[in-house]
Amino acid sequence: METTVPAAGTAAPRARQAPTQIVVREFPEIGKYKVRLVQKSARDPRLILDVREYANGPNYQGFTRRGVRLLLDGEATRLRETIDQAISEAPRS
């Protein structure tokens, strides 16, 4: 197996930093989930609905990877329509 070695005098490639998201609004918690409206970055004005589990334990406090991010323009609207349909079609007890 061949190995690629950078030429002498060339700088190592910089690690790209993840863009910082901007929290536009925080909504009330739903159980263990926090709901936020975030802007992707200062350069990208798209809004995202972020529904994410928030851990508050002795070893870790913060957002976990368990959750979903939906673009507000299309995906969140389709999700609302699907939820409305599921609620209206659910058998009532």
VENGIMO-V958279 format. One record per pair of residues at least 12 apart in sequence whose ideal C-beta (glycine too) atoms are under 8 Angstrom apart, sorted by sequence separation. I is the first residue (numbers start at 0). J is the second residue. D is the distance in Angstrom with one decimal. If there is no record, write none. Layout:
i: <I;I>
j: <J;J>
d: <D;D>
This chain:
i: <23;24;36;37;51;22;23;35;36;52;22;23;34;35;51;52;22;23;34;51;21;34;35;50;51;20;21;33;49;50;51;20;32;33;49;50;20;21;32;33;49;50;20;21;32;33;48;18;19;29;31;32;47;48;18;19;31;47;48;18;23;47;48;18;46;47;18;28;45;46;45;46;20;45;48;33;32;36>
j: <35;36;48;49;63;35;36;48;49;65;36;37;48;49;65;66;37;38;49;66;37;50;51;66;67;37;38;50;66;67;68;38;50;51;67;68;39;40;51;52;68;69;40;41;52;53;68;39;40;50;52;53;68;69;40;41;53;69;70;41;46;70;71;42;70;71;43;53;70;71;71;72;47;72;75;62;66;71>
d: <7.8;4.4;6.1;5.3;6.8;5.6;4.6;7.8;7.5;4.1;7.6;6.2;7.2;4.8;7.0;5.7;5.4;5.6;7.3;3.1;6.4;5.2;7.6;5.4;7.7;4.7;4.2;7.7;6.7;5.4;8.0;6.6;5.5;6.0;7.8;7.9;6.1;7.2;6.5;7.9;5.0;7.9;6.4;6.8;5.7;4.5;7.2;6.8;6.4;7.6;5.5;7.0;5.1;4.8;3.7;7.6;6.6;6.7;8.0;7.9;6.7;5.9;5.7;7.3;7.6;6.4;7.3;7.4;6.2;4.2;7.5;7.6;7.8;7.1;4.7;7.2;7.0;7.2>
